[in-house]
Amino acid sequence: MKTLLVTGASGFLGWHICRYPLPGWRIIGTHWQNREGIFPKTEYLKLDLTEKDFIWKSLKDIRPDAVFHLAAYSGTGYCEEFPEKTRRLNVDASAHLAEMCADRKIKLIFTSSEQVYDGQKSHYTEEDTPSPKNEYGRQKLAAERFIGEILPASAIVRIAVLFGQASPVARSFLQQWLETWQTFLPVTAFHDEIRSFLSGRSAAAGLFQLLQQDASGIFNLSGEASMSRYEFALLAREIFELTEGKVIPKSQQEIEMTAYRPPVLALDNQKIMDTGFQPSHPKYELKALKKEIFLPPGFSEN
Ligand SMILES: NC(=O)c1ccc[n+]([C@@H]2O[C@H](COP(=O)([O-])OP(=O)(O)OC[C@H]3O[C@@H](n4cnc5c(N)ncnc54)[C@H](OP(=O)(O)O)[C@@H]3O)[C@@H](O)[C@H]2O)c1
């Protein structure tokens, strides 16, 4: 049995990784403030990644064969507002972790973001030059560069916007929409923000695929199709049979945002598909999710 250390296991994606583990791998997940965010029965430890000595001690005690480095300040607005605080975790701690993994010859898989791209072309491949337009994207790119230099055998995964089952402490934008429809209020969604939405479960599968293949380098990881948030909302409403739910299309310019968000960020998945990863269409991901999510009173499930 090999050991996988998952930093940020108490976050949204960490929940899915611990929920759908890879056979033959023991998972130890780290949390910081929210232990209850760790999927039940997963082994865990509390780790503040901004404390270099704690990282070192954890790696020495646990002796993992691989690390999935998820822990981050993942909100674009929060990174924009607090660049110094967020850089300490998103960039500095990531670089420290990479140094220690290099020292101990541990495989590192880092979760970066589609936000490293500028939104100026239709489909991004890993060959396209990143040019982030917000602080979060700049931090992710800086971490990528440190990690790539320190540990060339690492895998860096640029992930699209995630949705899926909520954990007790972390959820995706979809939960907010379902709750809004439940109270018979309209959901507002951008018609001009295009993304390649991916479920947390599929993202976990993509990361495990890279681990199994011992892949290194940069990989995009997204769902099968790109669509606007508005189209995604209509699809979710249809699949969840929330026919009374209203969706109001808006343009990005109509809503003030703390951080700039590139309007079109669609990812080309070919490179990760060549490793054996199969992306899914959001339609099928949402159908699978519908079976898992408790439906609001007043709405029936077929
Ligand atoms: N969700 C998405 O749509 C998406 C898309 C693309 C890329 N990503 C990337 O994928 C990764 C996971 O995203 P996510 O949505 O699961 O993030 P998340 O829900 O915001 O979780 C962040 C995690 O980081 C941990 N953390 C915060 N401060 C820490 C510290 N000082 N030391 C150690 N851990 C700390 C949190 O622990 P506590 O909660 O216990 O404090 C939590 O487990 C991130 O790197 C994110 O940038 C996410």
PDBQT file of the ligand as one rigid body, heavy atoms in Angstrom, charges set to zero:
ROOT
HETATM    1  N1  LIG A 401     -12.876  24.724  -6.863  1.00  0.00    +0.000 N 
HETATM    2  C1  LIG A 401     -12.574  25.088  -8.109  1.00  0.00    +0.000 C 
HETATM    3  O1  LIG A 401     -13.467  25.427  -8.914  1.00  0.00    +0.000 OA
HETATM    4  C2  LIG A 401     -11.131  25.060  -8.571  1.00  0.00    +0.000 A 
HETATM    5  C3  LIG A 401     -10.862  25.281  -9.922  1.00  0.00    +0.000 A 
HETATM    6  C4  LIG A 401      -9.550  25.275 -10.361  1.00  0.00    +0.000 A 
HETATM    7  C5  LIG A 401      -8.510  25.055  -9.463  1.00  0.00    +0.000 A 
HETATM    8  N2  LIG A 401      -8.798  24.852  -8.148  1.00  0.00    +0.000 N 
HETATM    9  C6  LIG A 401      -7.672  24.626  -7.228  1.00  0.00    +0.000 C 
HETATM   10  O2  LIG A 401      -7.840  23.338  -6.645  1.00  0.00    +0.000 OA
HETATM   11  C7  LIG A 401      -7.401  23.362  -5.276  1.00  0.00    +0.000 C 
HETATM   12  C8  LIG A 401      -8.539  22.931  -4.369  1.00  0.00    +0.000 C 
HETATM   13  O3  LIG A 401      -9.609  23.853  -4.553  1.00  0.00    +0.000 OA
HETATM   14  P1  LIG A 401     -10.857  23.825  -3.568  1.00  0.00    +0.000 P 
HETATM   15  O4  LIG A 401     -11.984  24.450  -4.282  1.00  0.00    +0.000 OA
HETATM   16  O5  LIG A 401     -11.011  22.461  -2.986  1.00  0.00    +0.000 OA
HETATM   17  O6  LIG A 401     -10.352  24.834  -2.441  1.00  0.00    +0.000 OA
HETATM   18  P2  LIG A 401     -11.065  25.201  -1.072  1.00  0.00    +0.000 P 
HETATM   19  O7  LIG A 401     -12.385  24.518  -0.956  1.00  0.00    +0.000 OA
HETATM   20  O8  LIG A 401     -11.016  26.685  -0.960  1.00  0.00    +0.000 OA
HETATM   21  O9  LIG A 401     -10.109  24.544   0.036  1.00  0.00    +0.000 OA
HETATM   22  C9  LIG A 401      -8.897  25.158   0.381  1.00  0.00    +0.000 C 
HETATM   23  C10 LIG A 401      -8.138  24.236   1.302  1.00  0.00    +0.000 C 
HETATM   24  O10 LIG A 401      -6.915  24.890   1.703  1.00  0.00    +0.000 OA
HETATM   25  C11 LIG A 401      -6.761  24.700   3.123  1.00  0.00    +0.000 C 
HETATM   26  N3  LIG A 401      -5.961  25.780   3.721  1.00  0.00    +0.000 N 
HETATM   27  C12 LIG A 401      -6.251  27.101   3.811  1.00  0.00    +0.000 A 
HETATM   28  N4  LIG A 401      -5.265  27.758   4.460  1.00  0.00    +0.000 NA
HETATM   29  C13 LIG A 401      -4.336  26.827   4.804  1.00  0.00    +0.000 A 
HETATM   30  C14 LIG A 401      -3.089  26.862   5.490  1.00  0.00    +0.000 A 
HETATM   31  N5  LIG A 401      -2.563  27.992   5.977  1.00  0.00    +0.000 N 
HETATM   32  N6  LIG A 401      -2.406  25.696   5.651  1.00  0.00    +0.000 NA
HETATM   33  C15 LIG A 401      -2.895  24.540   5.193  1.00  0.00    +0.000 A 
HETATM   34  N7  LIG A 401      -4.062  24.425   4.513  1.00  0.00    +0.000 NA
HETATM   35  C16 LIG A 401      -4.773  25.571   4.330  1.00  0.00    +0.000 A 
HETATM   36  C17 LIG A 401      -8.181  24.707   3.654  1.00  0.00    +0.000 C 
HETATM   37  O11 LIG A 401      -8.184  24.107   4.947  1.00  0.00    +0.000 OA
HETATM   38  P3  LIG A 401      -9.309  24.452   6.062  1.00  0.00    +0.000 P 
HETATM   39  O12 LIG A 401     -10.604  24.640   5.325  1.00  0.00    +0.000 OA
HETATM   40  O13 LIG A 401      -9.301  23.253   6.937  1.00  0.00    +0.000 OA
HETATM   41  O14 LIG A 401      -8.873  25.702   6.756  1.00  0.00    +0.000 OA
HETATM   42  C18 LIG A 401      -8.883  23.861   2.592  1.00  0.00    +0.000 C 
HETATM   43  O15 LIG A 401      -8.688  22.498   2.860  1.00  0.00    +0.000 OA
HETATM   44  C19 LIG A 401      -6.909  24.779  -5.018  1.00  0.00    +0.000 C 
HETATM   45  O16 LIG A 401      -5.518  24.806  -5.204  1.00  0.00    +0.000 OA
HETATM   46  C20 LIG A 401      -7.610  25.612  -6.071  1.00  0.00    +0.000 C 
HETATM   47  O17 LIG A 401      -6.876  26.761  -6.384  1.00  0.00    +0.000 OA
HETATM   48  C21 LIG A 401     -10.073  24.845  -7.683  1.00  0.00    +0.000 A 
ENDROOT
TORSDOF 0
